[in-house]
Amino acid sequence: MARFPKFPQGIATPFPEQPQPPSDDDPTLTPEGFVHRPQVAQKGRGAVTNLRGRYESVNREAFDDGWQALDFVDRSAGSAASVEEGGEDGDDGDEPPRLKTIVTEEQARSIISRNSSPDLPFSLSLNPYRGCEHGCIYCFARPSHSYLGLSPGLDFESRLVAKTNAPELLLRELARPSYQPDTITVGINTDAYQPIERERQLTRRILQILHDCENPVALITKSSLIERDIDLLAAMAAKRQAIAAVTITTLDGAIARTLEPRAASPARRLRVIRTLAEAGIPVSVSIAPVIPFVTEPDLERVMEAAVEAGARQAGYIVLRLPWEVSPLFRQWLQAHFPDRAARVMNRIQDMRGGKDYDAEFSTRMRGTGVWADLLHQRFEKASQRLGIDHRNRAFATLDASRFRRPQVVPAAPAGRANDQQLDLF
């Protein structure tokens, strides 16, 4: 895989997190003697900063090379344009420039992931992309970007990887005699219908292969781009070989705009549910994550709107904050909901045994304690009132008995001896 160039630390962290020297004239002086500047979000992005990851191969010290003040400027100190032109602090001007999305192509070695988690209703999954331009601040996959030497913060949503050989790898995997037909869930770590799919079309090619081989597929997305593939999905659904889930966290467009800045609006996602349902594709609503005092008040309303649009099933997941997701989410809270940030985190910790996150099987998706129990009761009662299934039974209804093993399989690339050997078995 091509290596990503490293950003200098001064640029990678646009808003310094080190305490600023105290000033007698500054009204924000704290008792500890530091001035804490408020977090300011990058327009069109979910993360507030480019938090450093655990697995970076090179940890650079902060270095002021002169670009930081020009490219990323605190709004309280004027715009990039005003600084560059010698404007005074506090002058109104344009917002800091938006981060550009960089896509790197990867020749992956494998494409189907297997799991045996008791919390998941599927065992096979496939992700054609690494990173996700939707920029959802809560995404549990953010820490995986650290393995690439990139940040789980802004890098995760602006420096993406496309597995260009994913369709060929899938064909070879399905052709192996050892492959046991089963539902393949597409887009679990990152959304398979994120904006770069419009031009890359890896998900479309993968669906075409699963359609031709009559291998069941499950999709989860918060993008309207899934409507492009209704021709394939409807044909598969008619044979009980396709289901879809649409994620809706809240019906509040203002909250969704900062929480999931590049995903479809809540109203558009409801229209996606209606369109899929009218095409005969079984569709469910995924209310994930449930964030106390932010999206949690909308739980029942989201369920009602989704069912009215045609959703047959519903599910929910309590906010998960593994590894770097926790400090990133805290920064987001301070930037967008400073009035309730402490209250939100206290409730999260109430449901996580006093911690930001507890990864124990069977409880990590729902939480524990009285607040988690009350949330579960609300969901159960709403499901019964709306007459919808909430037991993850959709996967059990899919039919893998018609699977047809592909007969024409692309040869492994030259120099990949291990892959060539696998083709013999």
N, C-alpha and C positions, 0 to 999 in steps of 0.2 A: 504494500500500500504506500502511496506517495506520502512523504512526511509533510506535515503542515509547518509553514514558517512560524516562528515564535514572535508574538507581539512583544515589544519592550514592556516591562512591567508598568511603567508610567502610563502607557496607553491602555494596557489590558485592564487596569483598575482606574476607570474614568473619574471616580469621586473618592478621593483619599479617605481611608478609614482611620488614619492616625489622628489622635487628638490635636487640635489646633492650639497655638499659644494663646493664653488668656489675654483679654483686653478689657481695661477698666470701662471703656465706652460701650462695650457690647452688652446688650440687655440679656443675651442668652448665656452669660457666664454662670456656670454651675458651682455649687458648694465645693466640688472637688478641684475647682480651678481650671477647668477645661471648657472650651466652647464646642458644642456639638452641633454641627450643621445638619439640617434635615436631609434625608435621602431624597434624591430626585430621580425619577424614572426616565430611562431612555424612551423616547416616543416610538411606539410600534414594537417595543420589546417588553418581555415579562420581567426578566431579571433587572435588578437595579445596578449591580456591579458585576465584575468578572471575577468572582470568588475563585481563589486558587484551589486546585484539586489535590487529592492525596497521592496520585501516582505520576506527577510530572517528573520527567527525567532530568529536567534542569530547573532549578529554583533560582531565579535571578533576583538580585537586590533591586529595590526601587531606584530608578535613575531618571532624573529630569533632563530630557534631551531637547526641550524646547517645544515639543509637539503637544504636550498635555494641555497647556493653556489655550492652544489654538483649536484642538479637536474636541476636547471635552471640558466644558466650562460650567461651573455651578451657575444656575440661573440667577442667583443672588449677586453674582459678580459680572453680569452682562453676558452677551452672546459671543460665540466664537468670532463672528464678523466684527463686532465692536472692539474686541480685544486686538484683533489683527490690525485694525485700522486706527488703533490708538484711542478708542472710545473710553469714556470714564466708567468706573464701576457703577452699576445700577442703571446704565442706559438700557432702554428697551431695544430689542433686536430679534433676529431670527433665532429659532431654537437650535441647539447643537445638531450637527448633521447626523442623519440616521446611519446606523451600522449597515453595511452591505452584506448580503448573504454570499458566502463562498462555498462552492460545492466541489469536493474532491472525489474522484472515481476510485473505486476499490475493486480488486479481483478477490472476492471472498473465497475461503477454502471450504466452507460448509454453509448451508442455508437453513436447514431445519433444526430448531432447538427442541429439546425434550425436557420435560419436568415431571416430577411426581408429587407436587405440592398438594396437600389436602384442601388448600384454599382456592384452588383453580379447577374449573370444570373441564379443562382440556389438558392434553399431554403434549401436543405438537404445536409449535408456533413458528412463524416466519416473519422476518423484518427486512424489507428491502432497503431501508435507510438507517443511518446512524445520526442522531441529533434530530431536532424537529423545529421547523420554523414557526410553528404555532406559538411557541414561547410560553406555554402554560407554566406558571411559576411553581406549581405543586408537583410537576412531573417526577415520578419516582425513578425514571430512567436517567435523569440528569447526571448522577454520579458515574455512570458508565463512560461518560466522555473523558473522565480523568485517566482512563486506561490508554487513551490516545495522546496523552500529554496536553490535553486541552481543558479549558475551564468548564465546569458544570453550569456556570452562569451564562454570560452573554455568548460565549463560544458555542454552547450547546444549541442555541437557537439561531446562530448566524454562520457557523462553520460546520457544514453538513458533509456526510459521506453517502454516496450512492453506490450500492453493490451492483455494478453493471452486469455482472454475470449471474445474477440471482435466477433468472428464468432457466438458463442452461443447467445450473446446479440442481434446480428443482427437478428438471427432466431426468437427470442422471440418478437422483435420489429415488424418484418414483419407479425407475426402471430396475432397481436392484431387487433381486429375489428376496432379500431379507426384509424389504419394506412391507409392513403390515398396514393396509389401508385404514385410515382414521381421519377424523376431522382435523384440518390444518387451520389454525387461527392466524389471520394475517393482520399485522399492525398492533402488536401488544406493547412493545417497548416504545415505539414512536409511531405516529399516525402514518399509515401507508398512503393516505390521500392528502398529505401536506402539500403546500403550493408547488414544490419542485416536481411533483408527480405529473403536473400538467404537461411538462415537456419531456420528462424522462420516461413516463408510461411503464415503469417496471411493474407496478401493481396490476395494470391492465394485462400485461403479458403473462404474469403469474396466474391471474384468474383464467385466462384463456387456456393455459395448460391444465389447470384443475378442472375446468369445464370439459375439455376434450377427453381427459382421463376419467371423468366422472368421480372425482375425489371430493368429498364434502369440504366446504369452506365456511368459516365464521369470520366476520369482519367487525371491527369496532372503530368508530371514527367520530370526529366532530366537524367534518368537512362536507360541504355540499357536492364535492367532486365525485362522490360515490354514485351520484345519479347518472354520470357518464356511462357506468358499467351495468346499468339496469338490464340491458339485453342479455348479458351473460348470467347475471344473478337471477333474473326471473326464470330463465330456462332451467337453471339448476334448482331453484326453489320448487319448481313444478315436479321435480323428482325427489324432493326432500333432501337436497344436497347443499343448501345455502341458507344462512341466517345472518342477520346484521344487528348491531347495537349502535345506537347513537347516544353519545355522551352529552348530557345537559346538566350543568352544575347549578344554574340559576336562570330565572327569567328576566332578571335585571340586566339590561344591556350595558349600563354604565359599569357595573361590577365586572361583567364578562369581558369588557373591553380592556381592562387592566389585568384581569386574572388569566385570560387566554387571548392575548392581543391580536393574533393573526388567524384565529379560528373563525368559523362562521358565527353569525349572531345567533342568540337563542331562538328568535323568531324563524330564522332561516333553517335551523336544525329541526324545528317542529315541522316545517314544510318538507324537509327531507324524509322524516318519519312518514308523513302522509303519502308522499310520492312512492316510497318503497312499499308501503302497505297496499296501496292501490294497484301496484304491479304484482301483488301476490307474494311478496318476499316477507317472511316472518321477521318482525323487527321489535326490538326491545329498547327501553330507555335505561341508560346507565347514569345514575346520579352519583358522580364520582369526580372529586371528593366532596364529602359533606364537611364544610368548614364552619365551626361554631360561630354564631353571631354574624356571619358574612353570607354564606349560602344556605346554611341550615334552616333559617326561617322559611325558605322557599320549597322545602322538601315536598310537602303535599301538593302545592300548586304545580310543581314540575310534573309530578305523577299524573295529576288530573289533566294537564294540557297534553302530555304525551299520549295518554290513553284516548283522549278525544281525537288526537291526530291519527290514531291507528295502532299504537304500540300494544303488543299482546303481553309483554312481560316487563318487569322492572327489577332493578338491583341498585344497591348503594354501597359505597365504601367510605369509611371515615378517613379524613386526611392522614396521609402517611408522610413522615418527615425523616427518611433515612439519610445518614451521612450529610453531605453538603446541602441537601434540600432544606434542612432546618435553618441554617443561617441565611440562606437565600430567601426563604419564606418570611423570616423575621424582618429582613430588610424591606421586603415588599409590604408587609404590614405597616411598618413605620412610615413608608412613603405614601401609602394610600389610605390607611385607617389608623392613624396615630392615636385617635381618641379611644379606640377599643383594643389596641394591640395587646396590652397586658391581659385583658379579660379573655381574649381569644386564646392566648397561649396557656393561661391557667386552666381553661376548660379542656384544651387538648391534653395537657398533662394529667388532668383528672381521669381521662379515658385511656391513658398510657402508663398507668402505674407510677405517676410522678415524673415521668421522663417525656422528652419530646417525641420519642418513638420506641415502640417495643415490637421486635420482629418475630415474636413467637407465633408459630403456626396456630391456626384456628382462632386467634384473637387479633392478628395484625390488621385484618380488613374491617373489623367491627369495633375494636376497643373493648375495654372492660370497665366495670363500675356502674354506678347508678345512672350517670348521664348516658353512657353507651346503652344501657338497658332501656332507658326512656326513649332514646332515638329508635331503637329496634322496635319498641312497641308502637311508636307512631307509624313506622313503615309498614308493620304488619296490619295495623288497623286500616290504613289507607289502601293497602292492597286488597283486603277483604271487601272494603266498601266499593272499590272500583271494579272488583271481580277479575283481577289479573293474577297471573302466575308469578311467583317470586322465589322459586326453588331451583333455578338453574337447570330446568328440565329440557331446555331447547336442544342441547347437545345430544341428549339421548334419542331425540326424534330423527336425527340425520341418518341417512342411509349410505353406507360405504360398500354395500354388497355388489354394486354394479361396476366397481373399479376396474379400469382397463389399463394394464401396464403398458407404457409407451414402448414402441418397437424401434424407433429411430432416436438415438441418443447422441448428442454432441460429444466429440472426442475431448478428452482432457487436454488442457494446454500443454505445449511442449515444456519440458523441464519440471513437470509436476509428477514425479515418479510415483509418489505415494498414492496420488489419485488414480493414476493409470492402473496400479495394482488393485485398488479397490474395485475397479470395473470388472475384474476377472471373476468376482464372486457374486 
